[in-house]
Every structure is written in structure tokens, then in C-alpha cells.
Amino acid sequence: MKKLLFILLVLSLQVENVVLAKVVETNRPYTYAEMKDDLEKINHQYQAVKVKKIGETHFGRDIYAIRLGKGKKNIVLVGAHHGREWITSMLLMKKLEVYADLYQRKRDYGQISTDILNDVSIWFIPMLNPDGVTIQQNKPNLFPEKHLKQLVSMNDGLENFERWKANGIGIDLNRQYPAGWKELKDGPASPFYQFYKGKRPLEAKEVKALTKFIRDIHPEIAVAYHSAGREIFWNYKNGKQLKRDKRIANKISTLTGYPLAKPPKDATGGGFTDWFITNYHRPAMTIEVSPLVGETSPPLSVFKAEWERNKFVGLTLAEEAMSLK
């Protein structure tokens, strides 16, 4: 009987580690307004959290980076490059809250000590594209009235925006980076709900803000969360670092259960991780969560499974960053 009580006590303590972190709700679509409210609460509650505004969208919505930890080394996790990928914002915000809670209480998470955050800081950018998220959640009324006709036109005449992927002015943010940008030939020639690469790289204010921030913090590892497909892209002209980067990608593949993607030899770039790898010669990954769902946002019903797959990713990569020179 005593043995059973001890086991139940241990299990309850393990559950408590996560239950106490309950600011971020995961049972409804995650909005820009909700993220701002959650950030205010988390910033107030946890001493090791620092919220920083790194830029604004074309319609004045703030873009935030949140630092967790005291480490001089940095890694960065980016969510919602695309409007219909707000589930990645929810995932990163939940990860921020749980990690911050455990770190403040000096608790391990699974087999990982949160003491790693004394040496490596994790930067979360949960929603790079709040304009796109707001459009995709069918709230065009939150934009200037004169822009509404343009939104419908860029959406190919549809007034339902659930497939919206671009930013607020019809640029696909993950086709905006100066790494293989010129080779992108397959997209539309003008602003559209998806795939328009812009007139030039770094044209979008959101991408300008992110690349400047990356230059400022010089992270050891970068991750961009996307949806959907449950796979990991890690290989883009990695050069001499190929073996190192594949080892780290394999570790995250094992952790999440997502296979490593095998892009064609003539794959073009334009994406954030393409730029990071070629510019910094350090590991970067694009992690696609959720099963394929077509041109829409993943359903909330998949969140629990995606959380279980990804909850250790940030701390695991922080540990990896310690070994990088």
C-alpha cells in the first residue's frame, strides 16, 4: 500500500510540472490579441522571461521576440510565417510557458534539466505574421476599409480567408529570404493569398525585422515551425557542416517521430532556414507539424498530439547548442 501511495505521489508531481502552467489556452483558435494578453501575463509571472518588440507588420501589429533564460548562447524558434499556421504560435507559447514555469521552480522536464537555460537562452518568436493570421481567422474588419477589396482580390475573389497564407499585403514571407530567391519561378507575378515572393528579397517588413534580429543575437541554432506534413527540412547547401547538421536533425526526428525530408537536388530556396544555413553555416530546421490538411489551418484536435511530439524540442536544442563552437 505504501509503495502504491509513493508511485501515485510521484505521478502527481510529474503532472503538476505541466498543470501549473495554464495561461495559454489550447482549446480555441489562437489569435494575435490572445497572444499579446498571454505575453503580458507570462512576462509578469516569470522573472526569467523578457519580452522584446522587434518590429511591426505593414498594418502596425507588433512582432515580439521573447527571451527565456540567462545564457549568453542563443537559439531561436519561429512560428507563424504563414497566416494559416497559427497552431505553431500556440505551440511555441505553450512551450514558453511550460519551460518558464519549470525553470523558475528549478524542476527538470523529463530527462532534461532546465539548468541548461543558465547557459543557453531560448528566443521565441511565436507569431511572425500577425496580419496574415488575423486575415486567415476571417477578421478582415480589423483592417482599413479601403484594403478589404484588395484582400478579396488577392484571395481570388473569395470572401472566406481560411486558406490565407501570405502577409497583409499578399507576400509569402517564407519566399522572401536572400538564399535562392532569384531561382523561385513557380509563384504568382503579383500579390496573392500564397506563394508570391515579392519584387525583391527582404521586401516585407516582417522579414526585415526577423533578419535584423537574427543578426543581433547570432543564434547557434534556428528553427522555423510550419504546418503541415509532419516532416523536418534541414538540408540546404550545408556544405562542410552536413554531417553535424544531419546528426542534430536526426535527434529531433527521433524525438518528434517526424521523418527527415529528402528535397530534390535542384530544390530552390527563399525560406528562412535556407537563409540561416547559408548565411551563418549553423544548423537550422523547418519543422512541419500536423498531418496534411490542405489549404487551411490544422484543426485544434491535433494539438495535443503535436504538443507531445514537440514539447522537448526547445530544451533539447539548447543542450545541442552548448556543444557547438
N, C-alpha and C positions, 0 to 999 in steps of 0.2 A: 504493500500500500504506500509506504514512504517513497519507494522507488517511483511509483506511478505519479505521485504528487510532485516529485522533483522534475520528472520529464515534462509534466504539464506546466510547471513554473518556467522551465527553460523555453518551452514553446511560446508561452505568453510573453516572455521578454523579447523573443525574436519578432513576434507580431508587433509588439509595442514600438520597435525600432522604426517601423513604417507608419503605424497608425497615428502617431503623434504629429506627423507631418500631414496636415489636412487643409491647407489653404487652397491649393489648386484642385478645382473640381474637374472630373473627367467624364461626367455623365451628360454633358451638353456641348454643342459646338463652341470652340474656344475663340473668342473674339479679341480684337485689339483692346477694347475698353476693359475687358475682363483681365487681360494680361497686365495692363497698367495698374489696375486695382490690386492684383496679386503681388506685383513687384513692390508696391508701397508697403503692403503687409509684411512680405518676406524681408525687405530691407530693414523694417522696424524691429523685426523679431530676432534676426540673426546678426551677430557682430561681425562675422567673417564675410558678409555679403556687401559688395559695393556696386551700386547701380550707376552706370555712366551713359549719358546720351552721346551717341557717336555720329548722329546725322538726322536728317529729315527726308521724308518722301517728297514727291512732286506736289502733293496736296497737304503738306505740313504735318503729317503724322510722324511722331518721334521714333527713331530706331535706337534700341537700347542694347548695350553690352553689360553683362553682369559678371563681376569677378567673385569667385569663391576661393578662399584660401590666402595664404601668406607667401607662397613660393615665388621665387624670382624667375623660375622657368614657367612657361605658359603653354597650355593647349587651348584650342578654340572649337566650339561646337555650334554650328549654324543651322537654324531651322527656317522653314517657310520662304525659300527663294521664290516659290510659286504660290499663287493665291489659293489653289485647291489643296495645299499641303499643310493646313493649319493643325493637323493632328501631330505634326512634328514640333510645333510650338508647344502644344500641350505636353508632349513627351519631354521636351527639354525643361520646361517649367517645373514639371513634377520631379525630374531628376535634380534640378537645382534645389528644390525644397527638401527633398529627402536627404541629399548629401549634406546640406547646410545643417539640418536637424541632427544628423548623426555626428557630424564634425563638432558641433557645439557641445554635444553631450559626451564627446570622446568615446564614441562607440564604433566598432568595426561594422562593415557591411558585407555580410557573407564572410569570405576568406580575406577580404581586403581591409587593411587598416586605413581609416580616414586620416591618419597622421601624414599620409602622403601629401595632403594639402598644405602642410607646413613647408614643403619643398617645391611643389608644383601647383600653380593656380589654374583653375579651370574657368575659362571665359565662356559664358553662354550668350549667344545672340538668338533668342527664341523666335523672333519674327522679323526677318529682314524686309519683308514685303507686306506691311500692314494695309497699304492701299489695295493691293490685289486680294488679300484675304477679305477685306470689307466688301469688295465687289462680289467675290465668289459667294459670300454669305447672303447675297441678294439684298444689299443695303445701298443701292445707288443713290438713294435720297440723302446720304451723308456726303455727297459730292456736290460741287456747284451745279446749279440747274442747267447752265449752258453746256456742261460737259456730258449731260445724260445722253443726248443724241449721238455724240461721238462714241460713248461706251456701247450703245446698241449697234452702231455701225461696225465697230471693231469686233463685236460679238456675232458678226454675220447676220444681223437683223433680229437676233433672239433677245427677248427681254428677261429670260431666265439665265442667270450668270453662273450656274453651278459648275460649268466646265472651265471657268476663267482661270488662266494660268499666269498671265502677264502682270506687269505692274499697272499703276493707274493710268499710264499713257500708252499702253499697248506694247511695251518692250518686255521680252522674255529675259529676265535677269540672269539666268544661267547660260545665256548665249552672248554675254556681254564682256567677257574677260579676254585680255590680250594674250591668248595662247591658242593658236589655230583659228582665230576669229575670221580671218580672210577666207579660210577654206570652207566656211559654213555657207553652202549654196542652196540648201533644200527648203529654206523657210520663205514666208511671205515677204513681199517687197515693201510693205507699209505696215503701220501698227495694227496689231491683231490680238485676239484673245490668247494666242500661243505662238511660239516659235519665231517671232520677229526679232532679229538680232540687233536692230538699231542701225543708225547711219555710221556709227563708229564705235569701237570698244570704249568702255568706261563712260558712256553717254548718260546712263541712268544714275540719278542721284544716290540711289540705294547702293549701287555697286561702287561708286566713288567713295562713299562713306566706309564700306567694308574694306576695300583695298587700302585705304589710308590707315584704318585701324590695325589691319594686319601688319603694315609697315611699322606702326608704332610699338606693337607688343612683340613682334617677331616670334610667333609660336613655334614650338618644337613639332607639333602635330596639328593638323586641321581636319575637321570632319564636317561635311555638309549632309544633313538629313533631308531626304526626299521621300515621296511616295508616288508610285507603289511598285511592287515587284519582288520584294524580299530577296535582294541580292546586293553585293558590295562591289563597287567600281573603285579600283585602286591604282590601275596601271595606265600611265600616260607619259611616255618618254622619261621613265625614271632613271635611265642611264646606269651609272655605276652603283646607284643605290637600290637596284632592282631586288636583290636578294634580301636586303634589310627590310624593305617596304613590304615584300611579299610575306615575310615572317610575321610582321605585325598584323597585316591584313588577315592572314590565316588564323591568328589568335582571335581576332574579332569575329571571324567566320565561325569558328568553333563555339565561341561564347553565345552568338546570336542564333546560330543554325542557318544563317543566310549563306548561300554559296558565293564564291568569288566569280564575278562576271568575266567573260572572255571576249573583250571587244575585238572587232576585226582589225587587221594590220593597218588599214587605211582609215581608221576612225579619226574623225575630226574633233576638235576641242571646243573652246569657247566657254567652258564651265569653270566654276570657282576652283575645284580641286585640280583641274588641268593647269590653271594659272599658278596655284600654290606650289605644285610639284616642280614645274619648270622654272619658277622664279626663285624658290628657296632651296630646292633639292632636298626637301624633307618629306616625311610620309604624309599622305592625305588620302581620305576615303570619302566616297559618296555612298551613304548607306540608305538603301531604299526599303522603307518599312511597308507592311501591309501586303496582302495578296493583291494581284492586279484587279482594278475596279473600273477601268475605262476612264473616260473624260469627266471625272468628278472627284470629290473628296472621299477618302476612305470612311466607311461607317464607324460610328463610335463603338460598335460591338467588337471591333478588332483591337481596341486599345489595350485591354487587359493582357492579351497575348503578346502584343508588341512591347509592352512595358516589361513583361517577364523576360523577353529576349534581350532587351537593351539596357536594363537597369544598372548593370555593372560596367557598361562600356566606358563611361567617362573616367571612373577611377582606375580602370584597367589601363587606359591610355595614359593617364597621369603617371602610373608606375612605369610604363614603357618610356615616357619622356625623360625619366631620370637617367636612363642608360644611354641616351643619345648625346653625342658630343656636338 
